[in-house]
Amino acid sequence: MEKEIIEAGLNINRRRFLSRLSLGVGSVALGSLLLPDLFKGAGGELESGMTGLPHFAPKAKRVIYLFQNGAPSQLDLFDYKPLLNKMHGEDLPDSVRKGQRLTGMTSQQERFPLAGTLFSFEQYGESRAWISELLPHTAAIVDDLCIIKSMHTEAINHDPALTFFQTGAQVGNRPSMGAWLSYGLGTENKNLPAFCVLLSKGKGNGQGVYSKLWTNGFLDSVHQGVQFSSGENPVLYLKNHESIDLNDRRKMLDKLAELNNMAYQEFNDREIASKVQQYELAYRMQTAVPEVTDLSKEPESIIKMYGPDALVPGTYAANCLLARKLSENGVRFVQLYHQGWDSHGNLPKETSGQCLDVDKASAALVTDLKQRGLLDETLVIWGGEFGRTNYCQGELTKDNYGRDHHPRCFTVWMAGGGVKPGIVYGDTDEFGYNIVKDPVHVHDFHATVLHLLGLNHEQLTFRHLGRRYRLTDVEGEIVKGILA
Amino acid sequence: MWKTIAFNIVFALNCLLAFLLVFESGLSVPVWLQVFGRMHPLLLHIPIGLLLLYAVIELFFPLRKIQDQAVDLKDALLLSGALTISLTALMGLFLTNEPGYEPETIALHKWGGAAISFLLMAWYHWREHIRRRPLLNKTVAALSIALVSFTGHQGGSITHGENFLLGPILPKEDDPANLPFDEAVVFTHMAMPIIKQKCISCHNEKKAKGELIMTTAEQMLQGGKNGKLWDTTAQDLGSMIKRIHLPLSHDDHMPPKGKPQLTDQEIAILEAWIRGGSNMTIKVSELDKSDTLAILAAAMFSNDQREDVYDLEAASAATVESLNNFYRAVKPLAENSPALSVSFFGREQFTPDQLLELKPVSQQVVEMDLSRMPIKDEDLAIIAQFPHLRKLNLNFTDIGGEGLAALKGLSYLKELSLAGTGAQVSFLSVLKDLPGLKKIFLWNTPVSNEEIKALRQIHKNIVFESGFDGDTLVLKLTPPIIDHEQFVLSEPTPLKLKHNINGVEIRYTLDGTEPDSIRSPVFHSDIAIDNPVELKTKAYRKGWISSDIASSRFYRSGLKPQSVKLLVQPDPYYAGSRERTLFDLELGGRSLGSGKWLGYSGMQALDVWLDFESPAQGSSFTLSCFSDNRRAFPPESITIWYGNDSLQMKKLQTLQLKTPAKSDQTGSIAITMDLPKEPFRYLRAQARPISRIPEWSSAKGKPGWLYIDEIILK
């Protein structure tokens, strides 16, 4: 009897359940009317909802990223830690390191003697930021800089760390930051690529840079970074052969485009369309690039400000000057790499040399943008892929030391483009080992840069292999404290 | 019966609510639904009343008798509460979709509302089970009261502002944001609140640490046991600011470790106030607009939006699109923004027509970048027809300034860039007719620094950017560039030197002596070199320090063997093009890996066999090699044999070179020996690398390397 009662109850419940279910489904169906894009698949190159315009009014229109490849020592440049000088030669307390992993280069060391910096520090500007004597020109523009002392990353070796900074993931194959911007905002000047790359090399211990760092990844190949080289032809293979003039080239490209379009009709492969676009861009670059790379009309004060090296192709100074010219001509993202910061040994000498290469020109770039009224709309970023340890790698002497890789804290500065000028953000402990205030992760850095450019990092997506990808993966918080 | 229907509706509404919450980011509310959404504040009071009434009954009237009689009424109360709350929550969700609501401020209210809606549905559904357990019943009732109060309070804060409810009884604070900008006093309303918040707890009448009391201005001026608090003339502004800036770990750091620290903005305010003379009475409105304090104050006191709001009628997307071409970009500032920015590229392609064509969007253009375009003064009259311009970039255009007067109608113009133009100060009288102007860029114009100073006095609201002027800076020139690829010459060749900086004088010598600025000849383009020379050259220019020396050797090739054979092969890493490398008339350059060097080390010695096929005669044999004084050194010895019969070669001589010294020249080195006076068909030369690197080198004791790029016979 009891069983029957229960069954009867269940019967009613089943009927109820079904009627409720229909109600639920009905209401969901009603609700879906309010979500216009719910069932829209990925059509065209841009994700649904993306227009190639900023999501909201941007602060910065362009970025110049002065990447200090090899990781400069924050402890000898920005992050002043008098305690290290006091404890010079004493062991790093375990309570500070807390068992953090080290690279294979120092993990076998018996001791981790703290190494104070050899260079003197002073405070500058309204923010009273500490800057090392190695960077006198940077110190002079400190009121324009937002110095972030609390950057941290997950990678501990160059390649993954560099790839992480450039693409938001430690393994290769994801699109680079510049490619994401090119995809999200399009190109400003149709005669130049939206994403350009410039390389230079200091005398310090160098680390390689590879074209995977400026790859378009799974994005359309028009978004790939274009490398400008230091030789007579800044863009390789751009010049016409002696036997071909501009008209011949035009005719050839028109015929080629016809053939390519036929292939596109047949196979519908987007890469064919990209190819045609790239030929056309290259054709227009043939006139635009010589105009941009011509330094002969630069006023003398510019040469003095960047230093006479600015006229020696392939130097960091020359690349900074070229970066300004490209940016001024509407290139969204100019990526510089200066190699030679990997001072595992002989740091005082190597780092001094590197600073001589970059200090004057980096500061000049900021000042130059400022005096043209372009700093407000151009974001300049200076920094490496991680920091360097507070303890010495190899032999510690009175006037020489080396520092290993340190991902837990390092310093990056930004200027212009909607960041607060004249501030120091975040802080590290007195050993310069851990962050004690306002940590900024690489994902946060990316989210913030995208925000400054008017892009919501959660909405800048691309569907690939069945899921949507973002530069910030599934993380990233905008660092509100540095927004102007 | 009505209860079943009503509950089904509640269920459907809650399903809809849950669904929309999950997909909220894609939600787009049509206009007619917005009306429904805006009824949220109207409806929300009903469920609050119903729910509170019901919860109070369940909490405070537990008598079974009354309860049982009232069960129908109670159910009706609960159900109507559930129905109205689900409607209210949906309306609220639609309302949040309208602009003007910050996602962070409404998050708590939104989730609270949704939670109440779901809770009530569940409560009604399981009401009988719950009523049977009095403790659970009361808990749920109490929970719902708490949730409703909390959510309601959050909602109130959104509508009426933070602390609306308790505002009247809370201690009054001079909230700077509410203070009229004109009345704010720097000391009272900017500096003192910081001190009250962060310093006074230890520095008051009752607890005066360091004998310092900071409750009033007078007491602060007295200072403490360590003297005065501030010194407006000192570099570090006195002990207070100095201590604030000490590292947190430092014993003298203030506020001490563990106490609330000053924020960057607070530090900036205190510093700027002291630097400005620690004036106790000056008002914010009396400050110079470009003063740091004024800027900080503007951020604190301004209630108006700092962002530009563009109240413009948007041009059609098709019109905007049609105006784009390869040399002109016309783009909205952002999605859904009516404001447009226009940029021009390609100086060669520019014509004033490109400006005229923008007429259809003349109302919408707010930013225009014409930098580097051949704009003339008369074209500025066209630009004046874009009345809403905020930002105008005319850097490095061809304007001379006469046309600037035409811009006077541009009342919104905020930024004007004139860097690199011919604009003279007399034409800047237009500034008084540009009421909105905030910044002007005058770098690299005829306007002098004194004139800019004077302009700053007249236009206090405008920031004048004069930029970098390197007149007084004296720098060192880079060395001249020796623009040659071939350094082994087969015929007289014009000397090619150049320098990247215009107006540089290049002087040179060909005899190995150091060039100087008086005696050495000045380079010009019709100098030819014929004989082997050692070129040294320096760059000079007035106002610059002369450059370092650039040097290079030129060789004259004469005799060339018909065939060359290497008897010992070079190191595989430095094998160049083997035999051909030695007589290709090309030097190796600075990079040993260039493929133009042959490298030998250890027992391996350069041993080369030359065959001239018929008796030849020459005067000298030159070996060009490389030294870096680290690993690469000139050879230890060179031996030459000659003869007309390959089996009976005569030894000419062995040249023993002296052990390299630390001060020896590095780079390309030439070693020359005489050839025999009599004719010869064959020549054999052997050059041994040094067997031990000298003691003074860091690589001491190891075998040295010998690198050769060319053999020259004369």
Interface residues (C-beta under 8 A of the other chain):
Chain A: S19 R20 L23 G24 G26 S27 V28 L30 G31 S32 L34 L35 P36 D37 L38 T51 L53 P54 H55 F56 A57 P58 Y80 K81 P82 L83 Q123 E126 S127 R128 E188 N189 K190 N191 L192 R284 T287 A288 E291 L295 S296 P299 E300 S301 I303 K304 M305 G307 P308 D309 L311 V312 E328 N329 G330 A364 T367 D368 K370 Q371 R372 G373 D376 G422 I423 V424 Y425 D427 E430 V436 G454
Chain B: N8 F11 A12 L13 C15 L16 F19 L20 F23 G26 L27 S28 V29 P30 L33 H245 P247 L248 S249 D264 I267 A268 E271 A272 T292 E307 D308 F326 Y327 A329 K331 P332 L333 A334 E335 S337 S343 F345 G346 R347 E348 S371 R372 N393 N395 E415 S417 A419 G420 K439 F441 W443 N444 E465 S466 G467 F468 D469 G470 D471 L473 L475 K476 L477 T478 N500 I501 N502
